[in-house]
Amino acid sequence: MAGGLEPHLEALRRELHGPAVLSVLVALIAVAITFLIWRFVQSRRSSRKAVLLLGLCDAGKTLLFARLLSGRYRDTQTSITDSSAVYRVSQDKSTHVTLIDLPGHESLRLQFLERFKAAARAIVFVVDSVAFQREVKDVAEFLYQVLVDSTVLRNAPALLIACNKQDVTMAKSAKLIQQQLEKELNTLRVTRSAAPTSLDGSATGGPAQLGKKGKDFDFSQLPMKVEFVECSARGSKGEEGEADLEGLEKWLVKVA
């Protein structure tokens, strides 16, 4: 009986060592590796729960921060330290992020960004739409420093450019602000001949490539998803009215 089974067993052994089985094994290993990488990326993302509010002084970050948390207007002043609070999205009270309002003063903003950038799931870069034409170079300079940072590039947090103060007649539109920022960032990319440094002052080993080489810069070239919204932390009816933050609130639901 055993002798009669031997040819069949030998044939089975040959099949198990054949190219078809090897292909299946390679495919299974590839799937397993892909799954492990996906789990690793997801675990890293889930550990990043902060949404950073960045921007120049007087862009309206602190009022926006207060409006998101309480809905109420309050007088604010230039921040010299960070403020943080848990923000629960309206659709799902169990889902939340930590909003962190960072100082916008030139001497403080990079040092505070250095402290919190690794925890950022998303970044809200607040722009004063009224003063934008006057401040465009400073806005672009700060945004450029954020975008070429190695940690930001690696983690690729979602980025929202919040065009604030839209309740004022002279406010620039989100479309114009996007066009002007792309133009200024393209100029900065060209003129920065020296190797940039990371936020802690150490060299990065060479110029960071912002966008695609040989093409004019636009935000679609970045590793993170970039969106623009128009908003008003003050609101069209002033202190007694509600803020116009619908676009920002919907975006926070998506990134939470």
Accessible surface in RSA format (square Angstrom, percent):
REM  Atomic radii and reference values for relative SASA: ProtOr
REM  Chains: A
REM  Algorithm: Lee & Richards
REM  Probe-radius: 1.40
REM  Slices: 20
REM RES _ NUM      All-atoms   Total-Side   Main-Chain    Non-polar    All polar
REM                ABS   REL    ABS   REL    ABS   REL    ABS   REL    ABS   REL
RES MET A   1   196.14 101.6 142.76  94.5  53.38 127.1 120.61 102.5  75.53 100.1
RES ALA A   2    81.54  75.0  69.37 107.1  12.17  27.7  73.70 103.8   7.84  20.8
RES GLY A   3    59.29  73.1   0.00   N/A  59.29  73.1  42.01 115.3  17.27  38.7
RES GLY A   4    50.74  62.6   0.00   N/A  50.74  62.6  38.60 105.9  12.14  27.2
RES LEU A   5    87.30  48.6  87.29  62.4   0.02   0.0  87.29  61.3   0.02   0.0
RES GLU A   6    87.16  50.0  87.16  65.9   0.00   0.0  43.13  83.4  44.03  36.0
RES PRO A   7    82.28  60.0  71.00  64.7  11.28  41.0  78.51  64.8   3.77  23.4
RES HIS A   8   127.11  69.5 120.72  83.9   6.39  16.4  72.23  74.4  54.88  63.9
RES LEU A   9    83.99  46.8  82.79  59.2   1.20   3.0  83.13  58.4   0.87   2.3
RES GLU A  10    68.35  39.2  68.35  51.7   0.00   0.0  26.13  50.5  42.22  34.5
RES ALA A  11    38.63  35.5  37.76  58.3   0.87   2.0  38.50  54.2   0.13   0.3
RES LEU A  12   100.41  55.9  97.34  69.6   3.07   7.7  99.89  70.2   0.51   1.4
RES ARG A  13   107.19  45.0 106.80  54.4   0.39   0.9  58.32  79.7  48.87  29.6
RES ARG A  14   147.91  62.1 135.05  68.8  12.86  30.6  68.59  93.7  79.32  48.1
RES GLU A  15   120.63  69.3 116.30  88.0   4.32  10.3  36.55  70.7  84.07  68.6
RES LEU A  16   102.85  57.3  91.12  65.2  11.73  29.5  91.12  64.0  11.73  31.6
RES HIS A  17   158.64  86.7 125.43  87.2  33.21  85.0  97.01 100.0  61.63  71.7
RES GLY A  18    15.13  18.7   0.00   N/A  15.13  18.7  14.65  40.2   0.48   1.1
RES PRO A  19   113.26  82.5 108.31  98.7   4.94  18.0 111.99  92.5   1.27   7.9
RES ALA A  20    75.01  69.0  64.51  99.6  10.50  23.9  73.32 103.3   1.69   4.5
RES VAL A  21    44.69  29.4  43.45  39.3   1.24   3.0  44.67  38.8   0.02   0.1
RES LEU A  22   110.52  61.5 109.09  78.0   1.43   3.6 110.09  77.3   0.43   1.2
RES SER A  23    71.50  60.4  61.40  81.9  10.10  23.3  36.85  78.5  34.65  48.5
RES VAL A  24    86.01  56.6  83.10  75.2   2.90   7.0  85.95  74.7   0.06   0.1
RES LEU A  25    91.42  50.9  91.21  65.2   0.21   0.5  91.21  64.1   0.21   0.6
RES VAL A  26    87.14  57.3  85.82  77.7   1.32   3.2  86.43  75.1   0.72   2.0
RES ALA A  27    54.61  50.2  47.80  73.8   6.81  15.5  53.85  75.8   0.75   2.0
RES LEU A  28   108.34  60.3 104.08  74.5   4.25  10.7 104.33  73.3   4.00  10.8
RES ILE A  29   104.14  59.3 101.06  75.3   3.08   7.4 104.13  75.0   0.01   0.0
RES ALA A  30    51.31  47.2  45.49  70.2   5.82  13.2  50.32  70.9   0.99   2.6
RES VAL A  31    99.98  65.8  96.76  87.6   3.21   7.7  99.38  86.3   0.60   1.6
RES ALA A  32    50.54  46.5  43.81  67.6   6.73  15.3  50.37  70.9   0.17   0.4
RES ILE A  33    90.55  51.5  90.52  67.4   0.04   0.1  90.55  65.2   0.00   0.0
RES THR A  34    88.89  63.2  86.83  88.0   2.06   4.9  63.48  85.3  25.40  38.4
RES PHE A  35   104.29  52.2  99.84  61.8   4.46  11.6 103.96  63.0   0.33   1.0
RES LEU A  36   118.02  65.7 112.78  80.7   5.25  13.2 113.10  79.4   4.93  13.3
RES ILE A  37   102.44  58.3 100.27  74.7   2.17   5.2 102.39  73.7   0.04   0.1
RES TRP A  38   137.53  55.2 132.86  64.3   4.66  10.9 116.33  62.0  21.20  34.4
RES ARG A  39   132.51  55.6 130.42  66.5   2.10   5.0  23.82  32.6 108.69  65.9
RES PHE A  40   120.89  60.5 115.97  71.8   4.92  12.8 120.58  73.1   0.31   0.9
RES VAL A  41    78.34  51.6  76.95  69.7   1.40   3.4  77.74  67.5   0.61   1.7
RES GLN A  42    74.20  41.5  71.98  52.6   2.22   5.3  13.82  29.4  60.38  45.8
RES SER A  43    62.66  52.9  51.32  68.5  11.34  26.1  46.49  99.0  16.17  22.7
RES ARG A  44    87.19  36.6  84.34  43.0   2.85   6.8  26.43  36.1  60.76  36.8
RES ARG A  45    91.82  38.6  91.72  46.8   0.09   0.2  23.61  32.3  68.21  41.3
RES SER A  46    65.03  55.0  54.82  73.2  10.21  23.5  40.75  86.8  24.28  34.0
RES SER A  47    85.48  72.2  52.25  69.7  33.23  76.6  48.31 102.9  37.17  52.1
RES ARG A  48    28.22  11.8  28.22  14.4   0.00   0.0   8.22  11.2  20.00  12.1
RES LYS A  49    66.55  32.5  64.66  39.7   1.89   4.5  42.68  38.4  23.88  25.4
RES ALA A  50     6.05   5.6   5.16   8.0   0.90   2.0   5.16   7.3   0.90   2.4
RES VAL A  51     0.00   0.0   0.00   0.0   0.00   0.0   0.00   0.0   0.00   0.0
RES LEU A  52     0.00   0.0   0.00   0.0   0.00   0.0   0.00   0.0   0.00   0.0
RES LEU A  53     0.35   0.2   0.35   0.2   0.00   0.0   0.35   0.2   0.00   0.0
RES LEU A  54     2.82   1.6   1.77   1.3   1.05   2.6   2.82   2.0   0.00   0.0
RES GLY A  55     0.66   0.8   0.00   N/A   0.66   0.8   0.00   0.0   0.66   1.5
RES LEU A  56    16.28   9.1  15.49  11.1   0.79   2.0  15.49  10.9   0.79   2.1
RES CYS A  57    35.39  26.8  27.27  30.4   8.12  19.1  21.39  54.2  14.00  15.1
RES ASP A  58   105.63  74.0  86.38  86.0  19.25  45.5  33.26  78.3  72.36  72.2
RES ALA A  59     2.01   1.8   1.82   2.8   0.18   0.4   1.92   2.7   0.08   0.2
RES GLY A  60    17.57  21.7   0.00   N/A  17.57  21.7  16.52  45.3   1.05   2.4
RES LYS A  61    14.05   6.9  12.00   7.4   2.06   4.9   2.42   2.2  11.63  12.4
RES THR A  62    21.77  15.5  19.96  20.2   1.82   4.3  13.20  17.7   8.57  13.0
RES LEU A  63    21.81  12.1  21.41  15.3   0.40   1.0  21.41  15.0   0.40   1.1
RES LEU A  64     0.00   0.0   0.00   0.0   0.00   0.0   0.00   0.0   0.00   0.0
RES PHE A  65    11.99   6.0  11.99   7.4   0.00   0.0  11.99   7.3   0.00   0.0
RES ALA A  66     6.52   6.0   2.66   4.1   3.86   8.8   6.49   9.1   0.03   0.1
RES ARG A  67     9.95   4.2   3.69   1.9   6.26  14.9   0.58   0.8   9.37   5.7
RES LEU A  68    15.41   8.6   0.38   0.3  15.03  37.8   0.79   0.6  14.62  39.3
RES LEU A  69    66.04  36.8  31.52  22.6  34.51  86.8  33.23  23.3  32.80  88.3
RES SER A  70    54.39  46.0  26.11  34.8  28.28  65.1  29.41  62.6  24.98  35.0
RES GLY A  71    43.71  53.9   0.00   N/A  43.71  53.9  28.20  77.4  15.51  34.7
RES ARG A  72   171.27  71.9 167.05  85.2   4.22  10.1  69.33  94.7 101.94  61.8
RES TYR A  73    52.44  24.5  29.38  16.7  23.06  60.0  11.46   8.6  40.99  50.5
RES ARG A  74   118.39  49.7 112.45  57.3   5.95  14.2  46.91  64.1  71.48  43.3
RES ASP A  75   119.09  83.4  95.27  94.8  23.82  56.3  37.43  88.1  81.66  81.4
RES THR A  76    64.70  46.0  26.43  26.8  38.27  91.2   8.76  11.8  55.94  84.6
RES GLN A  77   159.27  89.1 140.94 103.0  18.33  43.6  54.70 116.4 104.57  79.3
RES THR A  78    73.19  52.1  47.94  48.6  25.25  60.2  36.17  48.6  37.02  56.0
RES SER A  79    27.88  23.6  16.02  21.4  11.86  27.3  16.72  35.6  11.17  15.6
RES ILE A  80   134.88  76.8 123.65  92.1  11.23  27.1 123.65  89.0  11.23  30.5
RES THR A  81    74.64  53.1  73.46  74.5   1.18   2.8  55.59  74.7  19.05  28.8
RES ASP A  82    35.90  25.1  24.15  24.0  11.74  27.8   0.00   0.0  35.90  35.8
RES SER A  83    45.22  38.2  39.39  52.6   5.83  13.4  17.26  36.8  27.96  39.2
RES SER A  84    66.65  56.3  38.45  51.3  28.20  65.0   4.34   9.2  62.31  87.3
RES ALA A  85    32.55  29.9  22.59  34.9   9.96  22.7  32.55  45.8   0.00   0.0
RES VAL A  86    75.92  50.0  56.85  51.5  19.07  46.0  56.85  49.4  19.07  51.7
RES TYR A  87    20.19   9.4  19.03  10.8   1.16   3.0  10.73   8.1   9.47  11.7
RES ARG A  88   125.25  52.6 109.91  56.0  15.34  36.5  33.11  45.2  92.14  55.8
RES VAL A  89     2.83   1.9   2.81   2.5   0.01   0.0   2.83   2.5   0.00   0.0
RES SER A  90    79.15  66.9  61.03  81.4  18.12  41.7  45.65  97.2  33.49  46.9
RES GLN A  91   133.26  74.5  94.77  69.3  38.49  91.6  58.04 123.5  75.22  57.0
RES ASP A  92    64.45  45.1  60.58  60.3   3.87   9.2  23.56  55.5  40.89  40.8
RES LYS A  93   140.92  68.7 133.71  82.0   7.21  17.2  93.64  84.3  47.28  50.4
RES SER A  94    89.73  75.8  62.28  83.1  27.45  63.2  53.35 113.6  36.38  51.0
RES THR A  95    38.77  27.6  34.51  35.0   4.26  10.2  23.77  31.9  15.00  22.7
RES HIS A  96    59.63  32.6  59.35  41.2   0.28   0.7  35.83  36.9  23.80  27.7
RES VAL A  97     0.00   0.0   0.00   0.0   0.00   0.0   0.00   0.0   0.00   0.0
RES THR A  98    38.92  27.7  38.92  39.5   0.00   0.0  21.68  29.1  17.24  26.1
RES LEU A  99     0.26   0.1   0.26   0.2   0.00   0.0   0.26   0.2   0.00   0.0
RES ILE A 100     9.88   5.6   9.88   7.4   0.00   0.0   9.88   7.1   0.00   0.0
RES ASP A 101     1.64   1.2   1.44   1.4   0.20   0.5   0.00   0.0   1.64   1.6
RES LEU A 102     1.02   0.6   0.73   0.5   0.28   0.7   0.73   0.5   0.28   0.8
RES PRO A 103     2.59   1.9   0.00   0.0   2.59   9.4   0.25   0.2   2.34  14.5
RES GLY A 104     3.34   4.1   0.00   N/A   3.34   4.1   0.00   0.0   3.34   7.5
RES HIS A 105    83.26  45.5  82.69  57.5   0.57   1.5  53.14  54.8  30.11  35.0
RES GLU A 106   134.15  77.0 119.00  90.0  15.15  36.1  33.38  64.6 100.77  82.3
RES SER A 107    81.72  69.1  51.18  68.3  30.55  70.4  51.96 110.7  29.76  41.7
RES LEU A 108    38.53  21.5  38.43  27.5   0.10   0.3  38.53  27.1   0.00   0.0
RES ARG A 109    23.60   9.9  23.11  11.8   0.49   1.2   1.31   1.8  22.28  13.5
RES LEU A 110    48.45  27.0  47.77  34.2   0.68   1.7  47.79  33.6   0.67   1.8
RES GLN A 111    95.96  53.7  81.68  59.7  14.28  34.0  37.18  79.1  58.78  44.6
RES PHE A 112     9.76   4.9   9.76   6.0   0.00   0.0   9.76   5.9   0.00   0.0
RES LEU A 113     0.00   0.0   0.00   0.0   0.00   0.0   0.00   0.0   0.00   0.0
RES GLU A 114    57.45  33.0  46.94  35.5  10.51  25.0  24.73  47.8  32.71  26.7
RES ARG A 115   142.54  59.8 109.69  55.9  32.85  78.2  50.89  69.6  91.65  55.5
RES PHE A 116    37.28  18.7  36.22  22.4   1.07   2.8  37.28  22.6   0.00   0.0
RES LYS A 117    18.86   9.2  15.31   9.4   3.55   8.5   9.65   8.7   9.21   9.8
RES ALA A 118    65.00  59.8  56.95  87.9   8.05  18.3  57.18  80.5   7.82  20.7
RES ALA A 119    43.65  40.1  39.04  60.2   4.61  10.5  43.17  60.8   0.47   1.3
RES ALA A 120     1.03   0.9   0.85   1.3   0.18   0.4   0.85   1.2   0.18   0.5
RES ARG A 121    18.78   7.9  13.65   7.0   5.13  12.2   1.86   2.5  16.92  10.3
RES ALA A 122     0.00   0.0   0.00   0.0   0.00   0.0   0.00   0.0   0.00   0.0
RES ILE A 123     1.80   1.0   1.80   1.3   0.00   0.0   1.80   1.3   0.00   0.0
RES VAL A 124     0.23   0.2   0.23   0.2   0.00   0.0   0.23   0.2   0.00   0.0
RES PHE A 125     0.61   0.3   0.61   0.4   0.00   0.0   0.61   0.4   0.00   0.0
RES VAL A 126     1.41   0.9   0.00   0.0   1.41   3.4   0.00   0.0   1.41   3.8
RES VAL A 127     1.42   0.9   0.20   0.2   1.22   2.9   1.42   1.2   0.00   0.0
RES ASP A 128    13.42   9.4  11.38  11.3   2.04   4.8   1.29   3.0  12.13  12.1
RES SER A 129     0.00   0.0   0.00   0.0   0.00   0.0   0.00   0.0   0.00   0.0
RES VAL A 130    52.82  34.8  40.19  36.4  12.64  30.4  40.19  34.9  12.64  34.3
RES ALA A 131     6.92   6.4   5.70   8.8   1.23   2.8   6.92   9.7   0.00   0.0
RES PHE A 132     0.20   0.1   0.00   0.0   0.20   0.5   0.20   0.1   0.00   0.0
RES GLN A 133    92.97  52.0  80.42  58.8  12.55  29.9  48.31 102.8  44.65  33.9
RES ARG A 134   190.08  79.8 153.78  78.4  36.30  86.4  81.95 112.0 108.14  65.5
RES GLU A 135    36.70  21.1  35.91  27.2   0.79   1.9  10.13  19.6  26.57  21.7
RES VAL A 136    13.94   9.2  13.94  12.6   0.00   0.0  13.94  12.1   0.00   0.0
RES LYS A 137   140.72  68.6 135.36  83.1   5.35  12.7 104.30  93.9  36.42  38.8
RES ASP A 138    82.72  57.9  81.42  81.0   1.30   3.1   8.49  20.0  74.23  74.0
RES VAL A 139     3.11   2.0   3.11   2.8   0.00   0.0   3.11   2.7   0.00   0.0
RES ALA A 140     0.42   0.4   0.42   0.6   0.00   0.0   0.42   0.6   0.00   0.0
RES GLU A 141    49.21  28.2  49.21  37.2   0.00   0.0  28.85  55.8  20.35  16.6
RES PHE A 142     0.97   0.5   0.97   0.6   0.00   0.0   0.97   0.6   0.00   0.0
RES LEU A 143     0.05   0.0   0.05   0.0   0.00   0.0   0.05   0.0   0.00   0.0
RES TYR A 144     8.27   3.9   8.27   4.7   0.00   0.0   0.84   0.6   7.43   9.2
RES GLN A 145    48.44  27.1  45.38  33.2   3.06   7.3  11.29  24.0  37.15  28.2
RES VAL A 146     0.95   0.6   0.95   0.9   0.00   0.0   0.95   0.8   0.00   0.0
RES LEU A 147     1.14   0.6   0.99   0.7   0.15   0.4   0.99   0.7   0.15   0.4
RES VAL A 148    13.49   8.9   9.26   8.4   4.23  10.2   9.26   8.0   4.23  11.5
RES ASP A 149     4.49   3.1   0.39   0.4   4.10   9.7   4.42  10.4   0.07   0.1
RES SER A 150    53.34  45.1  48.12  64.2   5.22  12.0  34.59  73.7  18.75  26.3
RES THR A 151    14.81  10.5  14.81  15.0   0.00   0.0   1.92   2.6  12.89  19.5
RES VAL A 152     3.12   2.1   1.79   1.6   1.33   3.2   3.12   2.7   0.00   0.0
RES LEU A 153    52.85  29.4  43.44  31.1   9.41  23.6  43.63  30.6   9.22  24.8
RES ARG A 154   150.45  63.2 116.40  59.3  34.05  81.1  66.04  90.3  84.41  51.2
RES ASN A 155    18.56  12.8   5.48   5.3  13.08  31.5   4.53  10.9  14.03  13.6
RES ALA A 156    33.19  30.5  18.31  28.3  14.88  33.9  18.31  25.8  14.88  39.4
RES PRO A 157     4.83   3.5   2.49   2.3   2.35   8.5   4.67   3.9   0.17   1.0
RES ALA A 158    24.10  22.2  18.87  29.1   5.23  11.9  20.52  28.9   3.57   9.5
RES LEU A 159     2.97   1.7   2.94   2.1   0.03   0.1   2.94   2.1   0.03   0.1
RES LEU A 160     0.05   0.0   0.05   0.0   0.00   0.0   0.05   0.0   0.00   0.0
RES ILE A 161     0.00   0.0   0.00   0.0   0.00   0.0   0.00   0.0   0.00   0.0
RES ALA A 162     0.00   0.0   0.00   0.0   0.00   0.0   0.00   0.0   0.00   0.0
RES CYS A 163     0.00   0.0   0.00   0.0   0.00   0.0   0.00   0.0   0.00   0.0
RES ASN A 164     2.39   1.6   2.39   2.3   0.00   0.0   0.00   0.0   2.39   2.3
RES LYS A 165    58.87  28.7  57.25  35.1   1.62   3.9  34.49  31.0  24.38  26.0
RES GLN A 166    45.94  25.7  24.62  18.0  21.32  50.8  12.35  26.3  33.59  25.5
RES ASP A 167    50.96  35.7  13.21  13.1  37.75  89.3  11.10  26.1  39.86  39.7
RES VAL A 168    61.32  40.3  54.19  49.1   7.12  17.2  58.48  50.8   2.84   7.7
RES THR A 169   134.46  95.6 102.23 103.6  32.23  76.8  76.40 102.6  58.07  87.8
RES MET A 170   130.83  67.8 125.84  83.3   4.99  11.9 100.99  85.9  29.83  39.5
RES ALA A 171    21.60  19.9   2.06   3.2  19.54  44.5   2.06   2.9  19.54  51.8
RES LYS A 172    49.62  24.2  47.83  29.3   1.79   4.3  32.40  29.2  17.22  18.3
RES SER A 173    50.17  42.4  44.36  59.2   5.82  13.4  35.70  76.0  14.48  20.3
RES ALA A 174    14.09  13.0  13.93  21.5   0.16   0.4  14.05  19.8   0.04   0.1
RES LYS A 175   146.33  71.4 139.94  85.9   6.39  15.2  98.89  89.0  47.44  50.5
RES LEU A 176    62.07  34.6  60.98  43.6   1.10   2.8  61.70  43.3   0.38   1.0
RES ILE A 177     0.00   0.0   0.00   0.0   0.00   0.0   0.00   0.0   0.00   0.0
RES GLN A 178    60.64  33.9  60.64  44.3   0.00   0.0   2.94   6.3  57.69  43.8
RES GLN A 179    94.09  52.6  87.16  63.7   6.93  16.5  33.48  71.3  60.62  46.0
RES GLN A 180    49.03  27.4  49.03  35.8   0.00   0.0   0.09   0.2  48.94  37.1
RES LEU A 181     0.00   0.0   0.00   0.0   0.00   0.0   0.00   0.0   0.00   0.0
RES GLU A 182    28.13  16.1  27.49  20.8   0.64   1.5   5.33  10.3  22.79  18.6
RES LYS A 183   136.58  66.6 127.77  78.4   8.82  21.0  81.30  73.2  55.29  58.9
RES GLU A 184    25.99  14.9  25.98  19.7   0.01   0.0   0.12   0.2  25.88  21.1
RES LEU A 185     0.00   0.0   0.00   0.0   0.00   0.0   0.00   0.0   0.00   0.0
RES ASN A 186    30.27  20.9  30.27  29.2   0.00   0.0   2.89   6.9  27.38  26.5
RES THR A 187    67.48  48.0  64.74  65.6   2.74   6.5  46.93  63.0  20.55  31.1
RES LEU A 188    27.83  15.5  27.83  19.9   0.00   0.0  27.83  19.5   0.00   0.0
RES ARG A 189    42.76  18.0  29.22  14.9  13.54  32.2  17.03  23.3  25.72  15.6
RES VAL A 190   111.10  73.1  84.32  76.3  26.78  64.5  90.39  78.5  20.71  56.2
RES THR A 191    87.57  62.3  61.92  62.8  25.65  61.1  61.37  82.4  26.20  39.6
RES ARG A 192    82.28  34.5  71.55  36.5  10.73  25.6  31.35  42.9  50.93  30.9
RES SER A 193   105.86  89.5  73.82  98.5  32.04  73.8  51.80 110.3  54.06  75.7
RES ALA A 194    77.44  71.2  62.87  97.0  14.56  33.1  72.87 102.6   4.57  12.1
RES ALA A 195    52.48  48.3  31.88  49.2  20.61  46.9  31.88  44.9  20.61  54.6
RES PRO A 196    23.49  17.1  12.41  11.3  11.08  40.3  23.42  19.3   0.07   0.4
RES THR A 197    82.03  58.3  61.96  62.8  20.07  47.8  35.70  48.0  46.33  70.0
RES SER A 198    18.00  15.2  12.45  16.6   5.55  12.8  13.89  29.6   4.11   5.8
RES LEU A 199    31.86  17.7   7.92   5.7  23.94  60.2  10.99   7.7  20.88  56.2
RES ASP A 200    98.40  68.9  60.44  60.2  37.96  89.8  32.04  75.4  66.37  66.2
RES GLY A 201    54.37  67.1   0.00   N/A  54.37  67.1  30.85  84.7  23.52  52.7
RES SER A 202    58.76  49.7  49.83  66.5   8.93  20.6  46.64  99.3  12.12  17.0
RES ALA A 203    80.70  74.2  52.58  81.1  28.13  64.0  52.58  74.0  28.13  74.5
RES THR A 204    56.78  40.4  17.96  18.2  38.82  92.5  26.92  36.2  29.87  45.2
RES GLY A 205    77.49  95.6   0.00   N/A  77.49  95.6  41.65 114.3  35.84  80.3
RES GLY A 206    23.93  29.5   0.00   N/A  23.93  29.5  18.47  50.7   5.46  12.2
RES PRO A 207    93.14  67.9  71.90  65.5  21.24  77.2  71.94  59.4  21.21 131.8
RES ALA A 208    26.03  23.9   8.34  12.9  17.69  40.3  17.85  25.1   8.18  21.7
RES GLN A 209    99.76  55.8  75.45  55.1  24.31  57.9  47.76 101.7  52.00  39.4
RES LEU A 210     2.03   1.1   1.06   0.8   0.96   2.4   2.03   1.4   0.00   0.0
RES GLY A 211    14.50  17.9   0.00   N/A  14.50  17.9   0.66   1.8  13.84  31.0
RES LYS A 212   113.26  55.3 109.30  67.1   3.96   9.4  61.53  55.4  51.73  55.1
RES LYS A 213   183.53  89.5 156.83  96.2  26.70  63.6 101.78  91.6  81.75  87.1
RES GLY A 214    82.88 102.2   0.00   N/A  82.88 102.2  43.00 118.0  39.88  89.3
RES LYS A 215   123.42  60.2 115.07  70.6   8.35  19.9  76.42  68.8  47.00  50.1
RES ASP A 216   114.19  80.0 102.68 102.2  11.51  27.2  29.19  68.7  85.00  84.8
RES PHE A 217     7.72   3.9   0.00   0.0   7.72  20.1   0.00   0.0   7.72  22.1
RES ASP A 218    47.59  33.3  47.59  47.4   0.00   0.0  19.77  46.5  27.81  27.7
RES PHE A 219     7.94   4.0   6.15   3.8   1.79   4.7   6.34   3.8   1.60   4.6
RES SER A 220   102.84  86.9  62.10  82.9  40.74  93.9  58.03 123.6  44.81  62.8
RES GLN A 221    30.90  17.3   8.92   6.5  21.98  52.3   6.50  13.8  24.40  18.5
RES LEU A 222    15.00   8.4   1.73   1.2  13.27  33.4   1.96   1.4  13.04  35.1
RES PRO A 223    83.72  61.0  42.79  39.0  40.93 148.8  56.63  46.8  27.09 168.4
RES MET A 224     9.68   5.0   1.67   1.1   8.01  19.1   5.21   4.4   4.48   5.9
RES LYS A 225   141.74  69.1 125.71  77.1  16.02  38.2  86.43  77.8  55.31  58.9
RES VAL A 226    28.33  18.6   2.38   2.2  25.95  62.5   2.38   2.1  25.95  70.4
RES GLU A 227    42.26  24.3  37.44  28.3   4.82  11.5  17.17  33.2  25.08  20.5
RES PHE A 228    39.85  19.9  13.66   8.5  26.19  68.1  13.66   8.3  26.19  74.9
RES VAL A 229    24.66  16.2  19.43  17.6   5.23  12.6  24.66  21.4   0.00   0.0
RES GLU A 230    83.98  48.2  65.29  49.4  18.69  44.5  19.59  37.9  64.39  52.6
RES CYS A 231     0.44   0.3   0.26   0.3   0.18   0.4   0.44   1.1   0.00   0.0
RES SER A 232     2.73   2.3   2.73   3.6   0.00   0.0   2.73   5.8   0.00   0.0
RES ALA A 233     1.45   1.3   1.06   1.6   0.39   0.9   1.06   1.5   0.39   1.0
RES ARG A 234   100.19  42.1  98.53  50.2   1.66   4.0  30.10  41.1  70.09  42.5
RES GLY A 235     1.28   1.6   0.00   N/A   1.28   1.6   0.04   0.1   1.24   2.8
RES SER A 236   100.77  85.2  66.09  88.2  34.68  79.9  41.31  88.0  59.46  83.3
RES LYS A 237   169.42  82.7 143.36  88.0  26.06  62.0  94.97  85.5  74.45  79.3
RES GLY A 238    14.31  17.6   0.00   N/A  14.31  17.6  12.36  33.9   1.94   4.4
RES GLU A 239    91.05  52.3  75.38  57.0  15.67  37.3  13.18  25.5  77.87  63.6
RES GLU A 240   167.71  96.3 134.14 101.5  33.56  79.9  64.30 124.4 103.40  84.4
RES GLY A 241    12.49  15.4   0.00   N/A  12.49  15.4   8.34  22.9   4.15   9.3
RES GLU A 242   151.98  87.3 137.87 104.3  14.11  33.6  51.93 100.5 100.04  81.7
RES ALA A 243    27.38  25.2   5.40   8.3  21.97  50.0   5.40   7.6  21.97  58.2
RES ASP A 244    78.89  55.3  73.84  73.5   5.05  11.9  23.14  54.5  55.75  55.6
RES LEU A 245     8.12   4.5   5.13   3.7   2.98   7.5   5.13   3.6   2.98   8.0
RES GLU A 246   104.34  59.9 101.78  77.0   2.56   6.1  37.89  73.3  66.45  54.3
RES GLY A 247    28.16  34.7   0.00   N/A  28.16  34.7  19.31  53.0   8.85  19.8
RES LEU A 248     0.07   0.0   0.02   0.0   0.05   0.1   0.02   0.0   0.05   0.1
RES GLU A 249    71.58  41.1  71.32  54.0   0.26   0.6  16.14  31.2  55.43  45.3
RES LYS A 250   124.45  60.7 120.88  74.2   3.57   8.5  77.87  70.1  46.58  49.6
RES TRP A 251     6.61   2.7   6.14   3.0   0.47   1.1   4.30   2.3   2.30   3.7
RES LEU A 252     0.44   0.2   0.44   0.3   0.00   0.0   0.44   0.3   0.00   0.0
RES VAL A 253    47.97  31.6  37.09  33.6  10.88  26.2  37.09  32.2  10.88  29.5
RES LYS A 254   127.57  62.2  94.94  58.3  32.63  77.7  80.04  72.0  47.54  50.6
RES VAL A 255    10.70   7.0   9.67   8.8   1.03   2.5  10.70   9.3   0.00   0.0
RES ALA A 256    23.80  21.9   0.20   0.3  23.60  53.7   1.75   2.5  22.06  58.4
END  Absolute sums over single chains surface
CHAIN  1 A    14446.2      11809.5       2636.7       8484.5       5961.7
END  Absolute sums over all chains
TOTAL         14446.2      11809.5       2636.7       8484.5       5961.7
